[in-house]
Amino acid sequence: QQLAEKARDRKLAVDGMSGGSMSLSNLGGIGGTYFTPIVNWPEVGILGASRASTQPVFMEGAFRPRVLLPLSLSYDHRVIDGADAVRFLRWIVAALEQPTLISPQG
């Protein structure tokens, strides 16, 4: 609880973050879609990736083919605020959509 409060107040030191981690689970290789990954204690989150597929998406007045990658983020609410988790997931999506935006050269 104390570490979560310090993190929210942006007063968490580097040594207080040691041991924390997150996992990535990929079921896309075997055809999985939309699953709920379970957080592995003592980690605080896990990002699940499913199989990407091309789907029609309505954009700018017309249906256009888009590659969609279903992502599932599970996290421990005792440590991670839901709004921060959504912002993190949006950052992941932006990085996948336009990787040059986060590259050192971009």
Summary of the structure (lengths in Angstrom):
residues: 106
radius of gyration: 16.8
end to end distance: 37.9
largest distance: 51.6
contacts: 236
relative contact order: 0.14
helix: 31%
strand: 27%
